[in-house]
Amino acid sequence: MLCHLCAATPALYLLCITMAQVAGQEEREKTPALKDLLSGIDLDELMKKDEPPFIFPKTLEEFEYAFNEYGQLRHIRTGEPFVFNAREDLHRWNQKRYEALGEIITQYVYELLEKECNMTKAILPVDAEDEPTSFIYLSPDAMSNPSKLLVLVQGSGVVRAGQWARRLIINQDLNSGTQIPFINRAMEEGYGVLVLNPNENYLEVEKPAKSSPLYSHTEPLDEPAEKKERKDDKDGKKKREFYEKYRNPQKEAETDRIPIRENGSSEEHVLYVWDHFVSKAKASNVFVVAHSYGGLSFVELMNHREMQVKSKVCAVALTDSSHNIWLQETSKGTQDWMMEPPRFLWCMSMNNWDCYPLLVAAFSPLLHSPADIFLQTD
């Protein structure tokens, strides 16, 4: 019996191998069909979300936010601070929503400057007719105050007149992010005030819609496949970097920027305001607070109007300034003037009034009496 079984074992072994080979062949025959089926399913597409339209409220009330008695932005129903991620995994939409709120905040600050600080707009250029314009804000006595004038210059970016930092306005409070505490204190102490607007440099207009040609006349129709593939990969990468992976990404309008005459940059703006306002103001003592890129713009002003600035400006406070007196090729006279400790001060932050004691220390030796100091500590 055992002998018969041993004799049959090779045959059984061969039978098992044959059956396994047949089953494997059947699986291999099914694999292409399965691959074809899966290839028709775009898993990335299944993971995409519909990007909502870039349509946002036009007022704080429509956003359901308001500033409370402490100047903090809070939701009118929940009392919670502003939430950036209103919709999960829709970063670009959330960013657009944040920017829309920021534009409303800008208008809100303008209203505060006009209604609470009693400041007025001055249009730039001063002789503008039918062209893009910007503006600055002046206190009622900015040009006529015979003694003291405070000039405020913010940094670069989205901030406009009256703002130090939009992020601080939205996430902390108005006192932290706006120039209003400086303005109010200065007015209380008898200063004229001039608020610059160095980032309002152009008028943005939407480009007219135009049909896209089927092919570019600058490229041959028989372009090599390898070259076209590289070009498509490059274009595709740009699109992926700009548009997030949404099923229907919202197309942003293409715009042109028309520069504002003689105010097309922060540096141009500061120089223009100096020539048409500060240099003509009656104040015998001009004080400047310049933040971030505003410090660079002030140093550039020194490069163009060194003697005028030296004769009129008493003291300058640069907060977190991005200037560089060597890269900006300032003169030896400007460098020496800027190195005088009582006249120039560098601070690391504007936040929470931390810089005020230092501003007092810098400004007070140049004033006639302690009563002239508007930046005092409690």
C-alpha atoms as a printed R data frame, in Angstrom:
    type eleno elety resid chain resno       x       y       z
1   ATOM     1    CA   MET     A     1   0.000   0.000   0.000
2   ATOM     2    CA   LEU     A     2   2.767   2.335   0.981
3   ATOM     3    CA   CYS     A     3   4.625   1.480  -2.203
4   ATOM     4    CA   HIS     A     4   1.584   2.338  -4.321
5   ATOM     5    CA   LEU     A     5   1.234   5.689  -2.552
6   ATOM     6    CA   CYS     A     6   4.895   6.518  -3.050
7   ATOM     7    CA   ALA     A     7   4.595   5.698  -6.714
8   ATOM     8    CA   ALA     A     8   1.561   7.963  -7.069
9   ATOM     9    CA   THR     A     9   3.137  10.953  -5.277
10  ATOM    10    CA   PRO     A    10   5.041  12.326  -8.316
11  ATOM    11    CA   ALA     A    11   1.866  12.155 -10.374
12  ATOM    12    CA   LEU     A    12  -0.123  14.051  -7.708
13  ATOM    13    CA   TYR     A    13   2.666  16.618  -7.462
14  ATOM    14    CA   LEU     A    14   2.609  17.198 -11.210
15  ATOM    15    CA   LEU     A    15  -1.184  17.473 -11.139
16  ATOM    16    CA   CYS     A    16  -1.022  20.191  -8.439
17  ATOM    17    CA   ILE     A    17   1.572  22.157 -10.392
18  ATOM    18    CA   THR     A    18  -0.517  21.952 -13.549
19  ATOM    19    CA   MET     A    19  -3.651  23.181 -11.753
20  ATOM    20    CA   ALA     A    20  -1.707  26.093 -10.198
21  ATOM    21    CA   GLN     A    21  -0.358  27.074 -13.606
22  ATOM    22    CA   VAL     A    22  -3.857  27.053 -15.083
23  ATOM    23    CA   ALA     A    23  -5.200  29.193 -12.216
24  ATOM    24    CA   GLY     A    24  -2.288  31.637 -12.596
25  ATOM    25    CA   GLN     A    25  -2.945  31.912 -16.311
26  ATOM    26    CA   GLU     A    26  -6.587  32.729 -15.594
27  ATOM    27    CA   GLU     A    27  -5.544  35.408 -13.099
28  ATOM    28    CA   ARG     A    28  -3.104  36.912 -15.620
29  ATOM    29    CA   GLU     A    29  -5.885  37.022 -18.170
30  ATOM    30    CA   LYS     A    30  -8.109  38.882 -15.661
31  ATOM    31    CA   THR     A    31  -5.391  41.390 -14.662
32  ATOM    32    CA   PRO     A    32  -5.444  43.513 -17.871
33  ATOM    33    CA   ALA     A    33  -9.213  43.784 -17.670
34  ATOM    34    CA   LEU     A    34  -8.998  44.845 -14.014
35  ATOM    35    CA   LYS     A    35  -6.296  47.371 -14.816
36  ATOM    36    CA   ASP     A    36  -8.406  48.790 -17.630
37  ATOM    37    CA   LEU     A    37 -11.315  49.173 -15.235
38  ATOM    38    CA   LEU     A    38  -9.213  50.896 -12.538
39  ATOM    39    CA   SER     A    39  -7.509  53.162 -15.045
40  ATOM    40    CA   GLY     A    40 -10.855  54.722 -15.802
41  ATOM    41    CA   ILE     A    41 -11.233  55.814 -12.169
42  ATOM    42    CA   ASP     A    42  -9.363  59.010 -11.208
43  ATOM    43    CA   LEU     A    43  -8.798  58.628  -7.475
44  ATOM    44    CA   ASP     A    44  -7.493  62.199  -7.235
45  ATOM    45    CA   GLU     A    45 -10.694  63.387  -8.871
46  ATOM    46    CA   LEU     A    46 -12.763  61.472  -6.345
47  ATOM    47    CA   MET     A    47 -10.879  63.238  -3.527
48  ATOM    48    CA   LYS     A    48 -11.418  66.719  -4.928
49  ATOM    49    CA   LYS     A    49 -13.922  69.165  -3.520
50  ATOM    50    CA   ASP     A    50 -16.051  71.740  -5.221
51  ATOM    51    CA   GLU     A    51 -14.464  75.145  -4.608
52  ATOM    52    CA   PRO     A    52 -17.186  77.655  -3.702
53  ATOM    53    CA   PRO     A    53 -17.435  80.906  -5.692
54  ATOM    54    CA   PHE     A    54 -15.373  83.844  -4.470
55  ATOM    55    CA   ILE     A    55 -18.448  85.786  -3.380
56  ATOM    56    CA   PHE     A    56 -18.157  87.303   0.079
57  ATOM    57    CA   PRO     A    57 -20.034  89.787   2.282
58  ATOM    58    CA   LYS     A    58 -19.465  93.492   1.728
59  ATOM    59    CA   THR     A    59 -19.870  94.713   5.315
60  ATOM    60    CA   LEU     A    60 -18.888  93.617   8.810
61  ATOM    61    CA   GLU     A    61 -22.562  93.079   9.594
62  ATOM    62    CA   GLU     A    62 -22.934  90.703   6.658
63  ATOM    63    CA   PHE     A    63 -19.811  88.871   7.835
64  ATOM    64    CA   GLU     A    64 -21.537  88.676  11.235
65  ATOM    65    CA   TYR     A    65 -18.557  90.287  12.959
66  ATOM    66    CA   ALA     A    66 -18.199  93.504  14.943
67  ATOM    67    CA   PHE     A    67 -15.650  95.276  17.121
68  ATOM    68    CA   ASN     A    68 -16.520  95.176  20.813
69  ATOM    69    CA   GLU     A    69 -15.851  97.852  23.447
70  ATOM    70    CA   TYR     A    70 -12.233  96.694  23.699
71  ATOM    71    CA   GLY     A    71 -11.637  97.052  19.979
72  ATOM    72    CA   GLN     A    72 -11.613  93.289  19.467
73  ATOM    73    CA   LEU     A    73 -13.218  91.684  16.425
74  ATOM    74    CA   ARG     A    74 -15.840  89.186  17.583
75  ATOM    75    CA   HIS     A    75 -18.639  87.149  16.023
76  ATOM    76    CA   ILE     A    76 -21.918  88.874  16.794
77  ATOM    77    CA   ARG     A    77 -23.711  85.640  17.735
78  ATOM    78    CA   THR     A    78 -21.038  83.456  19.341
79  ATOM    79    CA   GLY     A    79 -18.671  86.124  20.661
80  ATOM    80    CA   GLU     A    80 -15.756  84.103  19.283
81  ATOM    81    CA   PRO     A    81 -12.682  85.625  17.588
82  ATOM    82    CA   PHE     A    82 -12.332  85.476  13.815
83  ATOM    83    CA   VAL     A    83 -11.903  81.956  12.437
84  ATOM    84    CA   PHE     A    84  -9.719  81.690   9.345
85  ATOM    85    CA   ASN     A    85 -10.597  78.111   8.423
86  ATOM    86    CA   ALA     A    86 -14.290  78.646   7.892
87  ATOM    87    CA   ARG     A    87 -14.287  75.642   5.554
88  ATOM    88    CA   GLU     A    88 -11.898  72.759   6.053
89  ATOM    89    CA   ASP     A    89  -9.483  71.841   3.224
90  ATOM    90    CA   LEU     A    90 -10.416  74.952   1.229
91  ATOM    91    CA   HIS     A    91  -7.362  77.065   1.950
92  ATOM    92    CA   ARG     A    92  -7.559  79.246  -1.134
93  ATOM    93    CA   TRP     A    93 -11.228  80.057  -0.512
94  ATOM    94    CA   ASN     A    94 -10.490  80.784   3.156
95  ATOM    95    CA   GLN     A    95  -7.655  83.101   2.115
96  ATOM    96    CA   LYS     A    96  -9.933  84.966  -0.296
97  ATOM    97    CA   ARG     A    97 -12.516  85.306   2.452
98  ATOM    98    CA   TYR     A    98  -9.838  86.688   4.794
99  ATOM    99    CA   GLU     A    99  -8.762  89.192   2.130
100 ATOM   100    CA   ALA     A   100 -12.363  90.279   1.606
101 ATOM   101    CA   LEU     A   101 -12.701  90.905   5.333
102 ATOM   102    CA   GLY     A   102  -9.410  92.793   5.218
103 ATOM   103    CA   GLU     A   103 -10.780  95.196   2.611
104 ATOM   104    CA   ILE     A   104 -13.750  95.888   4.868
105 ATOM   105    CA   ILE     A   105 -11.374  96.488   7.786
106 ATOM   106    CA   THR     A   106  -9.473  99.010   5.653
107 ATOM   107    CA   GLN     A   107 -12.648 100.999   5.023
108 ATOM   108    CA   TYR     A   108 -13.563 100.721   8.706
109 ATOM   109    CA   VAL     A   109 -10.222 102.239   9.731
110 ATOM   110    CA   TYR     A   110 -10.707 105.060   7.235
111 ATOM   111    CA   GLU     A   111 -14.048 105.819   8.902
112 ATOM   112    CA   LEU     A   112 -12.373 105.882  12.318
113 ATOM   113    CA   LEU     A   113  -9.731 108.309  11.059
114 ATOM   114    CA   GLU     A   114 -12.412 110.617   9.700
115 ATOM   115    CA   LYS     A   115 -15.084 110.357  12.399
116 ATOM   116    CA   GLU     A   116 -13.153 109.712  15.616
117 ATOM   117    CA   CYS     A   117  -9.827 111.390  14.808
118 ATOM   118    CA   ASN     A   118 -11.363 114.234  12.791
119 ATOM   119    CA   MET     A   119  -8.838 113.768   9.987
120 ATOM   120    CA   THR     A   120  -9.367 114.676   6.343
121 ATOM   121    CA   LYS     A   121  -8.171 113.198   3.080
122 ATOM   122    CA   ALA     A   122  -5.737 114.940   0.760
123 ATOM   123    CA   ILE     A   123  -5.785 113.544  -2.778
124 ATOM   124    CA   LEU     A   124  -2.530 112.601  -4.509
125 ATOM   125    CA   PRO     A   125  -1.243 113.778  -6.886
126 ATOM   126    CA   VAL     A   126  -2.344 117.218  -5.719
127 ATOM   127    CA   ASP     A   127  -2.977 118.315  -9.322
128 ATOM   128    CA   ALA     A   128  -4.748 115.097 -10.384
129 ATOM   129    CA   GLU     A   129  -7.532 115.385 -12.943
130 ATOM   130    CA   ASP     A   130  -8.659 112.322 -14.877
131 ATOM   131    CA   GLU     A   131  -6.170 109.739 -13.603
132 ATOM   132    CA   PRO     A   132  -5.641 107.184 -10.817
133 ATOM   133    CA   THR     A   133  -5.232 108.777  -7.409
134 ATOM   134    CA   SER     A   134  -4.216 107.951  -3.857
135 ATOM   135    CA   PHE     A   135  -4.594 109.930  -0.633
136 ATOM   136    CA   ILE     A   136  -3.169 110.642   2.802
137 ATOM   137    CA   TYR     A   137  -4.822 111.791   6.024
138 ATOM   138    CA   LEU     A   138  -4.145 115.059   7.844
139 ATOM   139    CA   SER     A   139  -5.250 116.422  11.179
140 ATOM   140    CA   PRO     A   140  -6.936 119.859  11.011
141 ATOM   141    CA   ASP     A   141  -3.688 121.603  12.024
142 ATOM   142    CA   ALA     A   142  -1.194 119.371  10.233
143 ATOM   143    CA   MET     A   143  -0.043 122.138   7.898
144 ATOM   144    CA   SER     A   144  -0.584 125.096  10.250
145 ATOM   145    CA   ASN     A   145   0.721 123.874  13.617
146 ATOM   146    CA   PRO     A   146   3.796 126.066  14.218
147 ATOM   147    CA   SER     A   147   5.426 123.733  16.709
148 ATOM   148    CA   LYS     A   148   5.078 119.984  16.244
149 ATOM   149    CA   LEU     A   149   4.146 117.584  13.447
150 ATOM   150    CA   LEU     A   150   4.048 113.799  13.753
151 ATOM   151    CA   VAL     A   151   4.456 111.794  10.518
152 ATOM   152    CA   LEU     A   152   3.427 108.107  10.516
153 ATOM   153    CA   VAL     A   153   4.677 105.682   7.844
154 ATOM   154    CA   GLN     A   154   3.656 102.010   7.859
155 ATOM   155    CA   GLY     A   155   5.380  99.050   6.262
156 ATOM   156    CA   SER     A   156   4.696  97.277   2.974
157 ATOM   157    CA   GLY     A   157   1.896  94.909   1.981
158 ATOM   158    CA   VAL     A   158  -1.883  95.178   2.207
159 ATOM   159    CA   VAL     A   159  -1.970  97.722   5.039
160 ATOM   160    CA   ARG     A   160  -3.292 101.155   4.143
161 ATOM   161    CA   ALA     A   161  -3.456 104.549   5.847
162 ATOM   162    CA   GLY     A   162  -4.025 104.232   9.588
163 ATOM   163    CA   GLN     A   163  -2.876 100.602   9.887
164 ATOM   164    CA   TRP     A   164   0.276  99.012  11.243
165 ATOM   165    CA   ALA     A   165  -0.793  95.396  10.704
166 ATOM   166    CA   ARG     A   166  -4.058  93.929   9.429
167 ATOM   167    CA   ARG     A   167  -3.380  90.641  11.164
168 ATOM   168    CA   LEU     A   168  -3.187  92.374  14.553
169 ATOM   169    CA   ILE     A   169  -6.431  94.259  13.908
170 ATOM   170    CA   ILE     A   170  -8.288  91.047  13.092
171 ATOM   171    CA   ASN     A   171  -6.687  88.715  15.637
172 ATOM   172    CA   GLN     A   172  -5.936  91.097  18.527
173 ATOM   173    CA   ASP     A   173  -7.483  94.562  18.583
174 ATOM   174    CA   LEU     A   174  -7.590  98.002  17.016
175 ATOM   175    CA   ASN     A   175  -5.077  99.460  19.476
176 ATOM   176    CA   SER     A   176  -2.482  96.862  18.480
177 ATOM   177    CA   GLY     A   177  -2.963  97.004  14.734
178 ATOM   178    CA   THR     A   178  -3.866 100.624  13.939
179 ATOM   179    CA   GLN     A   179  -2.118 103.975  14.275
180 ATOM   180    CA   ILE     A   180  -5.087 105.476  16.114
181 ATOM   181    CA   PRO     A   181  -3.505 105.349  19.613
182 ATOM   182    CA   PHE     A   182  -0.538 107.322  18.259
183 ATOM   183    CA   ILE     A   183  -2.823 109.799  16.525
184 ATOM   184    CA   ASN     A   184  -5.075 110.408  19.545
185 ATOM   185    CA   ARG     A   185  -2.185 110.814  21.954
186 ATOM   186    CA   ALA     A   186  -0.383 113.171  19.592
187 ATOM   187    CA   MET     A   187  -3.454 115.345  19.175
188 ATOM   188    CA   GLU     A   188  -3.992 115.477  22.925
189 ATOM   189    CA   GLU     A   189  -0.452 116.783  23.321
190 ATOM   190    CA   GLY     A   190  -0.808 119.443  20.638
191 ATOM   191    CA   TYR     A   191   0.796 117.755  17.649
192 ATOM   192    CA   GLY     A   192  -0.345 118.050  14.078
193 ATOM   193    CA   VAL     A   193  -0.504 114.598  12.492
194 ATOM   194    CA   LEU     A   194   0.088 113.386   8.962
195 ATOM   195    CA   VAL     A   195  -0.724 109.751   8.087
196 ATOM   196    CA   LEU     A   196   0.933 108.427   4.953
197 ATOM   197    CA   ASN     A   197  -0.452 105.758   2.620
198 ATOM   198    CA   PRO     A   198   2.649 104.262   0.943
199 ATOM   199    CA   ASN     A   199   1.027 101.059  -0.369
200 ATOM   200    CA   GLU     A   200  -1.741 102.687  -2.410
201 ATOM   201    CA   ASN     A   201   0.389 102.740  -5.552
202 ATOM   202    CA   TYR     A   202  -1.855 101.762  -8.461
203 ATOM   203    CA   LEU     A   203  -5.361 101.385  -9.796
204 ATOM   204    CA   GLU     A   204  -6.239  97.772 -10.555
205 ATOM   205    CA   VAL     A   205  -8.558  97.242 -13.525
206 ATOM   206    CA   GLU     A   206  -9.877  94.009 -14.932
207 ATOM   207    CA   LYS     A   207  -8.558  92.965 -18.314
208 ATOM   208    CA   PRO     A   208 -11.170  92.615 -21.056
209 ATOM   209    CA   ALA     A   209 -12.108  89.055 -21.889
210 ATOM   210    CA   LYS     A   210 -10.543  87.702 -25.036
211 ATOM   211    CA   SER     A   211 -10.837  84.406 -26.872
212 ATOM   212    CA   SER     A   212  -7.883  82.074 -26.741
213 ATOM   213    CA   PRO     A   213  -6.479  80.894 -30.105
214 ATOM   214    CA   LEU     A   214  -6.441  77.200 -30.803
215 ATOM   215    CA   TYR     A   215  -2.705  77.348 -31.154
216 ATOM   216    CA   SER     A   216   0.010  79.903 -30.731
217 ATOM   217    CA   HIS     A   217   1.378  81.467 -33.918
218 ATOM   218    CA   THR     A   218   4.758  81.636 -32.254
219 ATOM   219    CA   GLU     A   219   4.994  77.851 -31.929
220 ATOM   220    CA   PRO     A   220   5.245  75.399 -34.838
221 ATOM   221    CA   LEU     A   221   2.323  73.034 -35.285
222 ATOM   222    CA   ASP     A   222   4.706  70.125 -35.773
223 ATOM   223    CA   GLU     A   223   6.395  70.697 -32.415
224 ATOM   224    CA   PRO     A   224   8.335  67.592 -31.315
225 ATOM   225    CA   ALA     A   225   6.388  65.437 -28.885
226 ATOM   226    CA   GLU     A   226   9.197  65.435 -26.304
227 ATOM   227    CA   LYS     A   227   9.399  69.246 -26.301
228 ATOM   228    CA   LYS     A   228   5.624  69.579 -26.073
229 ATOM   229    CA   GLU     A   229   5.546  67.101 -23.191
230 ATOM   230    CA   ARG     A   230   8.142  69.118 -21.255
231 ATOM   231    CA   LYS     A   231   6.179  72.304 -21.919
232 ATOM   232    CA   ASP     A   232   2.913  70.698 -20.801
233 ATOM   233    CA   ASP     A   233   4.590  69.442 -17.612
234 ATOM   234    CA   LYS     A   234   5.881  72.931 -16.864
235 ATOM   235    CA   ASP     A   235   2.489  74.539 -17.509
236 ATOM   236    CA   GLY     A   236   0.778  71.866 -15.463
237 ATOM   237    CA   LYS     A   237   3.106  72.464 -12.538
238 ATOM   238    CA   LYS     A   238   2.348  76.195 -12.609
239 ATOM   239    CA   LYS     A   239  -1.366  75.494 -12.551
240 ATOM   240    CA   ARG     A   240  -0.982  73.063  -9.671
241 ATOM   241    CA   GLU     A   241   0.997  75.610  -7.717
242 ATOM   242    CA   PHE     A   242  -1.618  78.319  -8.320
243 ATOM   243    CA   TYR     A   243  -4.817  76.345  -8.206
244 ATOM   244    CA   GLU     A   244  -5.470  73.843  -5.470
245 ATOM   245    CA   LYS     A   245  -6.881  70.486  -6.390
246 ATOM   246    CA   TYR     A   246 -10.551  71.304  -6.707
247 ATOM   247    CA   ARG     A   247 -13.080  69.800  -9.021
248 ATOM   248    CA   ASN     A   248 -14.057  73.240 -10.313
249 ATOM   249    CA   PRO     A   249 -11.362  75.746  -9.283
250 ATOM   250    CA   GLN     A   250 -12.619  79.314  -9.459
251 ATOM   251    CA   LYS     A   251 -10.864  81.349 -12.098
252 ATOM   252    CA   GLU     A   252  -9.574  84.668 -10.851
253 ATOM   253    CA   ALA     A   253  -9.993  87.725 -13.010
254 ATOM   254    CA   GLU     A   254  -6.870  88.936 -14.778
255 ATOM   255    CA   THR     A   255  -6.050  92.546 -14.010
256 ATOM   256    CA   ASP     A   256  -3.792  95.362 -15.101
257 ATOM   257    CA   ARG     A   257  -2.194  97.812 -12.692
258 ATOM   258    CA   ILE     A   258  -2.115 101.478 -13.624
259 ATOM   259    CA   PRO     A   259   0.489 103.216 -11.442
260 ATOM   260    CA   ILE     A   260  -0.391 106.406  -9.607
261 ATOM   261    CA   ARG     A   261   1.722 109.261 -10.896
262 ATOM   262    CA   GLU     A   262   4.730 109.987  -8.691
263 ATOM   263    CA   ASN     A   263   3.349 107.561  -6.102
264 ATOM   264    CA   GLY     A   264   4.050 104.241  -7.795
265 ATOM   265    CA   SER     A   265   6.070 102.878  -4.863
266 ATOM   266    CA   SER     A   266   6.516 103.464  -1.154
267 ATOM   267    CA   GLU     A   267   9.731 105.378  -1.801
268 ATOM   268    CA   GLU     A   268   8.090 107.625  -4.395
269 ATOM   269    CA   HIS     A   269   5.137 108.229  -2.094
270 ATOM   270    CA   VAL     A   270   7.249 109.309   0.885
271 ATOM   271    CA   LEU     A   271   9.283 111.647  -1.320
272 ATOM   272    CA   TYR     A   272   6.133 113.114  -2.877
273 ATOM   273    CA   VAL     A   273   4.460 113.723   0.491
274 ATOM   274    CA   TRP     A   274   7.631 115.340   1.794
275 ATOM   275    CA   ASP     A   275   7.824 117.730  -1.176
276 ATOM   276    CA   HIS     A   276   4.145 118.686  -1.198
277 ATOM   277    CA   PHE     A   277   3.211 118.542   2.489
278 ATOM   278    CA   VAL     A   278   5.885 118.024   5.154
279 ATOM   279    CA   SER     A   279   8.370 120.503   3.711
280 ATOM   280    CA   LYS     A   280   5.586 123.094   3.447
281 ATOM   281    CA   ALA     A   281   4.175 122.505   6.933
282 ATOM   282    CA   LYS     A   282   4.800 125.326   9.422
283 ATOM   283    CA   ALA     A   283   5.941 123.014  12.218
284 ATOM   284    CA   SER     A   284   9.471 123.726  13.358
285 ATOM   285    CA   ASN     A   285   9.835 120.223  14.812
286 ATOM   286    CA   VAL     A   286   8.906 117.174  12.743
287 ATOM   287    CA   PHE     A   287   8.826 113.725  14.336
288 ATOM   288    CA   VAL     A   288   8.690 110.534  12.268
289 ATOM   289    CA   VAL     A   289   7.600 107.026  13.240
290 ATOM   290    CA   ALA     A   290   8.308 104.580  10.406
291 ATOM   291    CA   HIS     A   291   7.610 100.854  10.584
292 ATOM   292    CA   SER     A   292   9.312  98.070   8.623
293 ATOM   293    CA   TYR     A   293   9.606  99.070   4.939
294 ATOM   294    CA   GLY     A   294   8.614 102.577   5.943
295 ATOM   295    CA   GLY     A   295  12.073 102.874   7.502
296 ATOM   296    CA   LEU     A   296  13.683 102.020   4.179
297 ATOM   297    CA   SER     A   297  11.509 104.612   2.449
298 ATOM   298    CA   PHE     A   298  12.535 107.256   4.982
299 ATOM   299    CA   VAL     A   299  16.227 106.497   4.413
300 ATOM   300    CA   GLU     A   300  15.609 106.789   0.678
301 ATOM   301    CA   LEU     A   301  14.068 110.190   1.369
302 ATOM   302    CA   MET     A   302  17.312 111.132   3.103
303 ATOM   303    CA   ASN     A   303  19.199 110.198  -0.048
304 ATOM   304    CA   HIS     A   304  17.156 112.703  -2.063
305 ATOM   305    CA   ARG     A   305  16.450 115.482   0.462
306 ATOM   306    CA   GLU     A   306  19.244 115.170   3.003
307 ATOM   307    CA   MET     A   307  19.658 118.831   3.924
308 ATOM   308    CA   GLN     A   308  15.912 119.500   4.071
309 ATOM   309    CA   VAL     A   309  15.290 116.521   6.336
310 ATOM   310    CA   LYS     A   310  18.154 117.431   8.646
311 ATOM   311    CA   SER     A   311  16.889 120.976   9.029
312 ATOM   312    CA   LYS     A   312  13.270 120.009   9.765
313 ATOM   313    CA   VAL     A   313  13.203 116.560  11.411
314 ATOM   314    CA   CYS     A   314  13.980 116.449  15.121
315 ATOM   315    CA   ALA     A   315  13.731 112.739  15.793
316 ATOM   316    CA   VAL     A   316  12.920 109.470  14.036
317 ATOM   317    CA   ALA     A   317  11.743 106.163  15.497
318 ATOM   318    CA   LEU     A   318  12.204 103.156  13.230
319 ATOM   319    CA   THR     A   319  10.322 100.055  14.362
320 ATOM   320    CA   ASP     A   320  11.456  96.721  12.965
321 ATOM   321    CA   SER     A   321  12.897  98.699  10.072
322 ATOM   322    CA   SER     A   322  14.163  97.028   6.891
323 ATOM   323    CA   HIS     A   323  16.476  99.875   5.860
324 ATOM   324    CA   ASN     A   324  20.177  99.416   5.138
325 ATOM   325    CA   ILE     A   325  22.304 102.561   5.069
326 ATOM   326    CA   TRP     A   326  25.069 100.792   3.160
327 ATOM   327    CA   LEU     A   327  23.038  98.999   0.501
328 ATOM   328    CA   GLN     A   328  21.003 102.180   0.047
329 ATOM   329    CA   GLU     A   329  24.261 104.067  -0.467
330 ATOM   330    CA   THR     A   330  23.583 106.835   2.017
331 ATOM   331    CA   SER     A   331  26.064 109.663   2.364
332 ATOM   332    CA   LYS     A   332  28.547 109.952   5.227
333 ATOM   333    CA   GLY     A   333  26.565 112.941   6.514
334 ATOM   334    CA   THR     A   334  23.326 110.927   6.588
335 ATOM   335    CA   GLN     A   335  24.999 108.014   8.344
336 ATOM   336    CA   ASP     A   336  26.472 110.289  11.006
337 ATOM   337    CA   TRP     A   337  23.120 112.029  11.498
338 ATOM   338    CA   MET     A   338  21.332 108.688  11.867
339 ATOM   339    CA   MET     A   339  23.847 107.480  14.424
340 ATOM   340    CA   GLU     A   340  23.075 110.264  16.889
341 ATOM   341    CA   PRO     A   341  21.364 108.389  19.798
342 ATOM   342    CA   PRO     A   342  18.896 111.081  20.847
343 ATOM   343    CA   ARG     A   343  17.799 111.618  17.287
344 ATOM   344    CA   PHE     A   344  17.371 108.078  15.975
345 ATOM   345    CA   LEU     A   345  15.853 105.036  17.643
346 ATOM   346    CA   TRP     A   346  15.427 101.480  16.491
347 ATOM   347    CA   CYS     A   347  12.672  99.374  18.069
348 ATOM   348    CA   MET     A   348  11.888  95.727  17.476
349 ATOM   349    CA   SER     A   349   8.099  95.906  17.784
350 ATOM   350    CA   MET     A   350   5.080  98.188  17.681
351 ATOM   351    CA   ASN     A   351   2.879  95.677  19.468
352 ATOM   352    CA   ASN     A   352   1.071  96.504  22.708
353 ATOM   353    CA   TRP     A   353   2.753  99.901  23.023
354 ATOM   354    CA   ASP     A   354   6.015  98.188  24.090
355 ATOM   355    CA   CYS     A   355   7.994 100.750  22.148
356 ATOM   356    CA   TYR     A   356   6.478 103.809  23.853
357 ATOM   357    CA   PRO     A   357   9.002 104.200  26.691
358 ATOM   358    CA   LEU     A   358  11.810 103.975  24.148
359 ATOM   359    CA   LEU     A   359  10.141 106.557  21.941
360 ATOM   360    CA   VAL     A   360   9.906 108.868  24.930
361 ATOM   361    CA   ALA     A   361  13.590 108.355  25.660
362 ATOM   362    CA   ALA     A   362  14.465 109.179  22.078
363 ATOM   363    CA   PHE     A   363  12.171 112.175  21.632
364 ATOM   364    CA   SER     A   364  12.252 113.854  25.026
365 ATOM   365    CA   PRO     A   365  15.802 115.303  24.945
366 ATOM   366    CA   LEU     A   366  14.881 117.226  21.820
367 ATOM   367    CA   LEU     A   367  11.698 118.796  23.175
368 ATOM   368    CA   HIS     A   368  11.336 121.968  25.158
369 ATOM   369    CA   SER     A   369   9.672 120.532  28.251
370 ATOM   370    CA   PRO     A   370   8.174 117.309  29.635
371 ATOM   371    CA   ALA     A   371   4.757 118.606  28.583
372 ATOM   372    CA   ASP     A   372   5.814 118.240  24.975
373 ATOM   373    CA   ILE     A   373   6.172 114.464  25.277
374 ATOM   374    CA   PHE     A   374   3.080 112.743  23.909
375 ATOM   375    CA   LEU     A   375   4.416 109.197  24.157
376 ATOM   376    CA   GLN     A   376   4.408 108.804  27.930
377 ATOM   377    CA   THR     A   377   4.199 105.752  30.135
378 ATOM   378    CA   ASP     A   378   1.469 105.280  32.725
